Amino acid sequence: MKNFLLGSSAVVAIMLPLSAHAQSTGSIDFSEEDVIVVTGARDRSVGGVEIPDTPKAKQVLNQEIIRRQRPGQTVNDIINLVPGVSFQNNDPWGSSGGGFTIRGFGADRVSQTLDGLPLNDSGNYALYTNQQVDPEVLEEVNVNLGVTDVDSPTASATGGTVNIRTRIPGMEPGIVTTLSVGDVFAENDFQNSLYMRGFAMVDTGDITGGGLRAFVSGSFTSYGVPYNPYSEVEKTQFNGRIFQDIGNNGDFISVAGHWNQNRNNFAGSEDLEDLLGFYDGTYTKADRFNIYAKDDEAPFPCAVPDGQVLGQGGQFGVSERYDDRNGCGAPFYRRYNPSDTGNIRGSSRFTLADSLTFTFDPSYQYVKANGGGPDDLREGFFTPEGTTTPLTGAFNGGYYFGRDLNGDGDTLDRIAGNDPSQTRTNRYGVIANLIYDLAPSHRFRVAYTWDRARHRQTGQITDMLKNGEISDVFAIDNPLLDVNGNEVNKRDRLSYAILHQISGEYRGRFIDDRLTTVLGLRAPFFERELNQNCYTTSEDGYVDCPTPGQDLSQYEAVNPDYVGPLSRTYKYDKLLPNVGLTFAVTDDASVFANYAKGLSVPGTDPLYDSLYIVDARPPVPETTDSFDAGLRFQRGRIQAQIAGWYTKYKNRLASAFDPEARDGEGATVFRNLGEVDKYGVDGSIAYRPTSNTLIYLFGSYNDSEIQDNVLGPNDGIIPTAGNRESGTPEYSFGARGQVALGPLELGVQGKRTGPRFINDTNEDEVPAYTIVDLDARLNIAEFPTGGDVAVQLNVTNLFDEYYVGFFGGSLNDFGFAQIGAPRAASLSLIIGY
């Protein structure tokens, strides 16, 4: 048997192009000179870091560096070792989410894919870092710091791509298991933050003798969130892949699957003014564990009171028995954020002729998720002023059922309930490539990409239990019905995000193969079909949602400005060229340059907000002109790259989540910054002085300039011209060093993240911070069959530095952010054979 994945040294025998740096099978195949069979994959990296020689600025992290990070950690934390990437984790373990930027572009402007499958939300392009694939099944992570590939099914990637590749099953049978335990070790840590995780993976080996093999894996994770007084994360994940070789020229068929179930609460966020109090002496480091448990928020457990009569003829004429639950269940950090996500990914390659290749990658993915919190539910009816028709449904932020909800024989009460925002997505996709080799130095491809997402967003209401808990974390599975048997929804809309894309690319080699040129053209045709089943009541997107089957004539008469249920379709298309080249100055040094035009189509939230203005022109998409140029050096034990970049942004639409927006329900707040110039420099060097040591250095500088002032409320002018965009670090730099001393491997890595402006007026900023991590791995035994047993220690934020976590920035206020993850240590037993 052979070691694989987390074994000490061996690599699975695989059949694929020598270096797969793109996302779809077609992009992988097109990027290579030849497709050959390899036994024992050729490793071009230095210590797990590889810098591909392409016209685009790219960097790859493979198993060697991935396996030294904490088992179970989100892949987005691992790529924090790539220059230009800035990630802030909401907890040390990776399953509570987090936020990141690449070259100052937020996650909703970065395309993240898993074996070619787009992971960004189809509606708002958000990326959920707590739902990523287990790191043990990864082959490599490829970060494209510039533009995307021509066949990519992205609607928003103007800031780069993160391409995650899972491993191909091994030709030999094998098993890998990981058992981890850990905890937070920080000043005044009183939380239940014990971390436990188990992982197991089985490879079948070659089942038929003809190259058919598979693997299947599963993991379970459980821990308490450090800053949450009671929350516990539970995460269950399964992965698998079946792979069949076809012939001996690299053709294959593969099907992979993924299922992830998260049960967790919001990690919590605080006003940045409070978080900055740690820097001015208002708070001590120990106070950070208390900041969410304020005096006006009831602790857990608590009890929902029966209520008391607060006075007759209360709000909207309803006699109220309600006292705001005495705060029970009210804190933001008690809100659940559950998710069930899964996908099936197909990939294949077929040689049609000596110079003609066809690739075909179909996919399907499913999402069921929500987020929200407590609210009060009215047993009575809503009767708008000036009308006589009583209504049920969601009006002005209140929920009306017209029936006895608590069983006391009347309809006079307001009871405790929960109103999360529910999302269900079914998404289908296909990427097909036809690749033709005209000559050894000239390769062409044409590609067709189809992506169709059905995005159903509702807001079912459910009741709250006596202890302040929600009756079902998925309110959609246990909704409360009104007097007529209808669901009460705070939102009700159906969206379709559809892409048809035709693209082409040429790659040619000239001047004794020293010059490589790439010419590409994308022609995407986007369609956004909106179906709003509620009444839009303001340009900010507020809605009233009456339950079906009611007489709404009087309601419409007294609210003539409200926009009733309607459907609207927006279409966007644009030709997007890209041009790139690399030139080998010497055998070891090359220069590269790239230009690409990018497009980001408006997401569903701003599109639905626009429905209030019936005759409004379609919201304008963002466009970018991006330029990269740099120098690479690759020789034996050293790889280095430095690149300068510039992006011209038009119609820049920035967004950030505000938990207090829409009367405490939380919402994504948008701001249009117009034209923005973004520019900077990235660089890295990986060097092995000896075969058992590694030195890796990386860094980046980011800058931006908003070109115009922004129009504020009441036609006021907000002075943003000449300022930097908020939420983006000015610089970051770091290093990793590692050494192998026989069976003991030691590593230490650190990163300094520069200051970030809180808002676009640049009046205040969050200070810089430095995080240092430690890892140690001891191989303690070997099996006669060739496997081994190892113990791995990981300590993150070694010096327990306090820092402000991720925030998306704001226009001219302070906004909200998480507290950075505290010091934590885990010990893992890893068995692989």
N, C-alpha and C positions, 0 to 999 in steps of 0.2 A: 504494500500500500504506500501511497505518497502523502506527504503533508500538503495541506492546501489552506488558503485564506489566512488562518491564524496560526498555522504551523510555523516552525522556526525559519525555514528557508525556501523550501521547494515551491514551485508555481505549477498550477494545473496546466496540462497539455491542452491547447485550444487551437481552433482553426478559425482564423479571422485575419483581416489585414494587419500588417505589422504594427500599426499604431492607429488606434481608432479614436480620433479626437473630435468628431462631430456628433450629431445627435441621431439622425435617421440612418438606416442601413445604406441608403443611397449616398448620403453625405460622407459616411465612413469610406465607402468604396471609392467614391470619386476623388477623395483627397489623397489616395495612395497611388504610387507608381505601378505597383503590381499587387495582385492578390495571390498569396501563396499559402501553403500549408506549413504550419510551424509546430514543432513538438518541443515544448518548453518555450514559452513566449519570450521573445527578445525584449529585454528591459533597457529602454533608452534613458531612464531617469538617473538622477544623482540623489541618492538618499530618499527616493520616493517623490522627488520633484522633477518634472519634465517641462521643457520649454520647446514646443513644436516650432519647426521652421516654416511658418506660414505667413501670408501677407497681413494677417490679423494678429493683434497682441493677445496671446493665449498662454495659459499655464495649467498644467495637469498635476494633480496629486494622486498617487496610486496607493496600493495596499500597504507598502512599506511605511508610509507616514500615517495613513488612516488608522492602521491597527494599533499605533502607539497612543492614539487619543482614547478618551474614556469610552469603554464599550456602551453602546446605546445612545451615544451623543448624536444630536442632529447634525446632518451633513453641513448645514449652514454655519455651524460653529467651527467645523473643521476647516472650511475654506477661508476662515478669518486669517489663515496663514498666507493667503494670496495677496500681493500688493493691489491696492485700490479697493479691497473689500473691507467693510467695517460692519461687524455683526455684534449686537448686544443681546445676550441670552437672558430670558426672564427667570431662569433658575439654573443651577449648576448641571442639571441632568438632561435637559433638552426636550422635555415633553410639555412645557407650558408656553411654548411659542417664543418669539423674539422678533427683532427687526434688523434689517441691514440695508446698506447702500453699496453700490459699485460705481466708483468714480462719481459719487454724489447722486446717482440715480437710485430712487427707491425701489423696493422689491416689486412694486406694481409696474415698473418700467424695465424689469429684468425678466427674461424668459427662463424658467427653470423646467427642465425636462428629465424624465426617467426613461431611458432607452428610447428616446424620441417622443414619448408621451408628454404633452404639455401639462404642467402641474399648477399653473396659475389659475385662479378662479376665473370662470368664463364670463362672469358678470362684471366684477370690479377689478380683476387682474391681481387681487391680493394673493400672497403666498403664505401658506401656513406651515411654518418651520417645525411645528410639533408633530406633523403627520408624515415626516419623511421616512424613507426606507431604512431598515436596520443596517448599520455600517458594516456588519460582518459579511453581508452579501454583495458588497460593492467591489467592483474591479478598479474603477478610477472615477475621479470627478474632474471635469474639464471646465475651466472658467474662461470664457471669452470676454475680454475686457472691452470689446468694442461693439461690433454688430452681430447679427444673427446669420444663420445659414440661409441660402436662397429658398430652400424647400420647407423652412420652419413654419409651423401653423400658429404663429403668434400675431396678436392684434396690438401689442403694446411694447415690444422689446426695442426701445430706443437706447437702452443703457447696457446691453450686453446679455450674455446667456450663461446659465449654469447647467451643464450637461452631465447627468449622473448615469453611469453605466454599471449594470449589475454583472456579476461574474457568470461565465458559462460553466455548466456542470462539468465535473472532472471525468476523465476516462476511467479512473480507478474508484472503487467504492471508498467511502470515508464518512467520518462523523466529526463534527465540531460542536463543543458545548462551552458556554460561558456562564458562570455564576458570579454575580457581583453584589456587594453590600457596601454601603457608604453612608455618610452623614455630613451635615454642616458643622464646621468647627470654627465658629465666629464669636466675637465678643457679645455676651449676653444672649446667646442662642437658647431660647426656651421653646422653640417650635418642635412639633413632631415631624422631623424632616428625614427620618430614616429612609434610605434608598435601598431597594432590593430589585434585582433583575435576573431573569434566567433566559437563556437563549440556547437553542439546539438546531443543528442543520445536518441533514443526511444527504449524501450523494450516492446514487445508485451505481455509478460506473457504467461502462458500456454494457447495455442490457442484451443486445442482439449480436454483438460482434460486428455490427455495421455502423457504429457511431451514434446509436440512439442512447442518450443518457439524460438524467434529470437530477434536480435537487429540490428539496423542500425544507423550509425552516419555520420556526415559530419562536416567539418571545413574549414574555410578560414582565411588565414593569410596574412598580408601586412605590410611591413615596409621598411625603408631605411637602407642600410648597413652603419654602423658608419664610416668606413674609406674610403668609396667609394664616390666620389664627386657628383654622381647623381643616383646611382643604387637603384632600389627598388625591393624587393623580393615579389613575389606573389605565394602563395602556396594553393592549393585546394586538400582536401583529403576526401575520403569516405571509410568507413569500415562497414562490416556487418557479421553476423554469424547466422546460423539456426542450431538448435540442437534438436535431437529426442532421447529420452530414449527408450531403448528396454528391456522390462522385468524389473526385480527388482534386478539384480545382477551387475549393473554397465556397461552393454553393451549400446552402443549408436552409432549413426551416426551423423556426423557434417560436414557442409560445410561453409567455411568462405571466404570472399573476401576483397580485398584491392585495392584502386586506389589512386595514388598520382601524382599530376601535379605541377612541380616547374618551375617557370620562374624567373631566377636570373642571375646575372653576377658573374664572378669569384670574390671571396672576395679580391683578390689581394695578391701578395707576394712581398717581398723586399729582396734584398741582405742582408745577415746576418751582413756584415760589416757595412751597414747603420743602421740596427736595434740596433747594439751594441753601436752606437754613443749616445744613450740615457743614457748609463751607464758611459761613460767617459766624459760627459759634453758637447759633440758636439751639442746635441739637448736637449730641455726641454720637459717636459711631454706634454705641449700644442702642440708641433710641430708634435706629432704623427698623428694628423688629417690632416696634410699637406704633409706627406711624399710621398703619392702617386701622388699628384698634383705638379710634378716638373716643372721647367721652360720650359723644352724642350718638354712638353706634353700639347697639346691643351686642354682647358677646354670644357665642354659641356654646352650649345649647340655649335656646330661649323658648318662650311659649306664646303663641298667638292668643290674645285675650278674647273673651266672649264679647267684649265691647260694652259700651254704655251709651245711653241716649244723650246726644250732644245738642239736641234742640230740634223742634219741629220745623218743617218747611225749609230744610237746608238747601244745599246747592241744587239747582234745577228743580226745586220743589220736592225733593226727596228727603224724608225724615232720615237722619243719619244715625246709625249705631256703629261708630267707627272711631278708633283713636290711633290710627296709623300704626297698628300692631305693636305699640310701645317700642317701635324700632326693630321688632323681630323680623329677621330676614332682609332688612333694608340695606346693609352695607354692600357696596359695589363688589367687593371681593367674594361675596357669597353667591354671585350669579354663576350659573353653570354654563359651560361652553363645550357641550359634547359633540362628537363627530363619529360617523361611520363612513369610511372611504374605501373604495376598492377599484381595481382596474385589471384589465386583461390586455396584454401587449403582444402583438404578433410581429415577427420580422422574418424576412426571407430574401434569398439571393439566388438568381437563376442565370446561368450562362446560356444565351440563345444562339450565339455563334462565337467564333474566335475573338471577335472584337466588339461584341454586343452583349450587354448585361442588363438584366431587369431586376429591380428590387421592389418589394411590396411590403408595407408596414401598416396593418390595420390595428385599431385600438378601440377600447370602450372603457369608460370610467363612470363611477357612481359616487355621489356625495349626498349624505344626509347630515345636516349640522344645524346648530342654532346657537344663539347667545342672547341673553336678556335677563330680566330680573323681576322683582316683586312689584305689584301694583294693587290698587283697590278696585273691586268689582261691584257695580251697582245692581241691586235687585230690581230697581224700578225701570221706567222708560225715560227716554230722552225726548223732550218736547221743545223744539226750537222756539225761541222767542218770536211771537207773531204768528204761530201756527197752533193748530188744535190736534194734530195727528201725532200720537205717541209712537216712538221708533225704538228699535233695538239695534245694537251694533256698536261700533267704535266712533265716538264723536268728541272732538276737542280734547283728545287725550284721555277720555273716560270710556268705560265699557259698561253697556246697559243690556240686561238680560230679560227684563220684564217677567221674572218668575222668582219664586222662593228658592234661594240657593243654600241656605243654612238650616232649612227645615223647621223654622220657628212659627210658621203659619202666616207670615205676612211677606210683603215685598218692599219693606221700608229700610233694609239694611245695606251697608257696604261691607263686603267681606274681603279677606286677604286672598290674593291670587298671584299668578305669575304670567308674564306676557313676553316670552322670548320670540325673537325673529327667526323664523324657520326657513331653511333653504334645502331644496332637493334638486339635484342636477343629474341628468343623463346625457352623456357626451360621447359622440362617435367621431372617429377620425380615420383618414387614410393618407399615407404618403407613398407615392409611386414614382420611381425614377427609371429612366431609360438612358443608359450610358454607352457611348460609342467611342472607340479608340480609332481615330482616323489614321494615326501613325503613332509610333512609340512616344513621340514628344507632343502629341496633340490629342486632347480628350475633350469630349462634349457630353453634356447631359441636358435632358429636358425633364421636368418634374411637374406632377400635378398633386396638389394638396387640398384635401377636403376636411373641414372641421365643422361639426354641428352640435351645439349644446342647447338642451332644453333646460331652462333655468326657472324653477317654480319657487316663488317667494311668498310666504304667508305669515300670519301672526296669530295662530290659535292661542286661546287663553285657557289656562288650567288653574286648579285651586291649590292653595298652600296648606300644608299639614300643620298641626298644632305646634310642632317644634321649629317652624319657620322654613322647613324644607319644601321644595316643589314636589307635587304629587307624582310627577313623571318628568325626567329630564328632557324628554321629547314631548312637549305639550301637544304636538300634533297627534300623538298616540292616545291621548286622554283629554280631548277638548271638552270644555263646558259648552252646552247648547242653550240657546235662548228659548223663550216660551213657545216658539213655533218649531223647535227642533233643529235650528240652524246653528252652525258654528259662528261664533263671534271672532272676527279677525281684525287685527290692527293694521294689517296690510294684506293685499291680495293682488298679485300680479304674476304674469307669465311672460317670459322673454325667450327669444331664440337668437342665439349668436351663431351666424353662419359665415363660413369662409370658403370661397372657391379661389384657388390660386394656381396660376401657371408661372413657371419660372424656367430659366435656362442659364447655363454656365459653361464657360470655356476655360480650359487650362492649357497653357502651352509653355514649352521650354525652349530657350534660345541661347546663343552664344556658348556653345559647348555645355549646355545644360546649367550654366551658371545663373541665368536669368529665368525666373518663372513668373508668368503673368496669369492673372485670373480676372475674367470679365464675367459679371453676372447681372441678371435682371429679374426682379420679382414683379409680378403683376397680380396683386391681391384684389379680390372683390369681396368686400365685407358687407353684410346685411345684419341690421339689428331690428328685430321685430318686437315691439312693445305692446303688451296688452294690459292696460290698467283697469282693474275692476272696481276701484274706489273713486271717490271724488277728490280731486286735487284742489286744496284750499289755499295754497300760497305758492309763490315762486321758490320757496325754500323746500318744497317737496312734502309738506304736511298733507295728510289725507284724512278724510272721514270715510268709514267703511260700513254703510248700513247692511244689515243682513238681507238676504234675497227675499223677494216676494212681497215687499211693502209698497205702500202708496207714498211716493216721494215727491209728488207734485207740489205740496206746500213747502217742503224742504228746499226744493229747487227755486221756488218763487221768492223766498226770502234770502236766498244766497245766489243771486244771479251771476256773481263773479266766479263761483266755483265751476271747475271743469269736470263734467261727468265722465263716467267710464268710456274709454275709447281705445282704439288701436292705432298705432302709428309705426311706420317702417322708415328707417334711415339707411341709406346706402353710401358707402365710401369706396373709392378705388383710386389707385395712384401707381404710376410706374416708379419703381425703386431700383435704380442702378447701383452697382458696386464695382469698384475697380481696385485691384491690388497687385503688388509685385514683391518678389524677394530677389536679391542679387548677392551671390556669393563673392565677396571681395577677396577672400582667401578660402582655403579649405576649412578654416575654423570660424571665420567671421562672415556675417551677412548683414545686409541692411534690408529693411522692409518698409512698405508704405501701403496705406489702404484708404479709400474713400467710399462712403456708403451713405445713401439717403434712407432715412427711417420714417416710419409712420406709427402713430399711436392713436387708435380710434377711441372716442369717448366711451367710457364704461356705462353700465346701465343706470347707476345712481344719478349722475348729472343728466342723462337723457330723460329719465322719468321726471326730474325736477323741471325740465324744459316744457313738459306737457301743459303746465299752467298757462303758458303764453301760446294760445291756439295757433296763431299765425307766425310764430317764430321760425326763423330759418334754422336748419339743422345745426346743432353745435359743431364747431369747427374742430377737426382733428389736429393733434400735434404733429409737427414735422421736424426732422432734424437733418442737418448736414454734418457728418462726422468724419474727422481726419485723424489718422494714426501714422506715426513714422518712428522708426527706432533702429536699434543695433542689437545683434545677438552674437554671442560667442559660445561655441561648444567644442570642447576638446576633452575626451577621456573623462577625468574626474571633476570637470568643472563645466557648469552651464550658467550663463548670465544673459540678462536682457535689460535694456532700458528703452522706454518709449515715451514720446510726448504725444499729447492728444488735444484735440479741439472739437467742440460740438456747438453748432449754432442751433438754438432751440426757438421755434416759433409756436405761439399759442400754448405756452407752458401752463398746464393745469396741474397744480400741486394739491395734495390732499393729506389730511391727518384725522385720526379718530379722536372725537371729543366725547367722553363718557357723560358729560352733563348736558349735551345738546338734546333738543327735542324733549324738554321737561324731564331730563334725567334718564331717558331711554338710551341715550348714546347714538351717535351718528357720525358718518364720515363727512367732514367739512371740506369744501373745495374752495380754491382761490386761483384766479387766473393771473399769472404774472407776465403774460405777453411774451416778448422776446427776451431770451436769456442766453448769454454766452457762458459756456463751461469749458474749462481747460485745466491741464495738469500734466504731471509726469509720474510714471511708475517704473520701478526697477527691482530686480532681484538677482541674487547670485547664490548658487548651491555648489559647495566644494567639499570633496572628500580628501583631506590631507593624507589619510591612510585608508586601508580597506575597512577598518572598524571605527572610523570617526566621520562626523559630518558637521559642517558649518553652513548654515543657511541664513542669509540676510535679505530683507525685503523692506520696501518703503514706498510711499506715494505722497504726492502733494496735490491737493484739489483746490480749485478756485472757481468762482462764478461771478457773473455781473448781470444783475437785473437791469434791463435797458431803460425801463420807464417806471414812472410812479403808477400806483394802483388806485383806481377809483374806489372809494370807501362809501359807507352809508351816508345818505343825504347829500350825495354828490361831493363829499369831502375827498381830499387828496391825501393818500398815505404815502409818505416819502420813502420809496423803495429804490428809485433809480440810482445806479452805481453801487448798490449793496450786494452782499453775498446771499445766496439762498440759505435758509435756516435748516438745521437738523443734520448738516453734513460736516464731518470733521475737516479741519483745514489741512491736516497732515496725519499720517500714521507711519510708523516704522517698527520693525521688530526683528527678532532673530531666533533661531533654534540651533542648539548644539546637542549632539548625542555621541555616545561612545559605547562600544561593546567590550566588556572585560570578561572574556570567556563566556560563561552562561548568563552573565548579568549585563543587561543593556540599560543605560541611563540616558535620560533626555531632559532638557530644560528649554522652555520657550517663553518669550516675553514679547509684549507689544505695547507700544505707547500710542494712544489715540488722542489726537489734538483737540482743541476747544471747538465747540459747536455753537453757532448763534441760535438763540431760542426763537427768534422771530425774524421776519424779513426786513424789519426796520433796523436790525443790528444793534439794538439798544442794550441787550444783555446776552451773555453767553455762558455755557456750561464749561467748567474747567476741564483741562486735559486729565487723562488718567492712564495708569500703567498696570497691566495685568501680567503676572508671571505664573506659569504652570510647570509642574514637575511630573515626570513619568519614569517608572522603573519596572523592568520586566526581568524575571528570573526563571530560566528554564531549569526545572528541578528534576525532571525524569524523562526518559525516552522509552517508548514501547519497542519491543523486538521487531514489530512490523513497520517501524519507521515513524510513528507518531510521537508526540511529546506532550508533556504537562508543564504549564507555566503559571506563575503568579504575577499579576500586574498591579502596580500601585499607580493611581492617578490623583494628583492634588491640583485643583484649579484655584486661581486667585490666592496663591500661596501666602501673600502678605496681607490678605483680607482687606484690600483697599476698597473704600467706599467710593462709588461713582454713580452718576446718573445713567440709567439704561437708555433704551431706544425711545426716541420721540420723532414724529414726522415733521416737526417745525410748524410754525403758524405765521399768520400775516403780521399782526401787531400786538398779540397778547402773549401770555406765558404758556398756555396749553398744558398738556399732561405727559407724564413719562413714568416708566418703571424705575425701581431701584435696581442697580446692577447686582448680579449674582454674587453672594458672599463666598468665603473660602469653604471648600468642600473636598473631601477625600473619599475615594472608593478603592476597594481591594477586589480583584477579580481572579477567579480560578479558571483557566482556559485549558481545555483538553481537546486535542485534535489528532486524528489519525485516519 
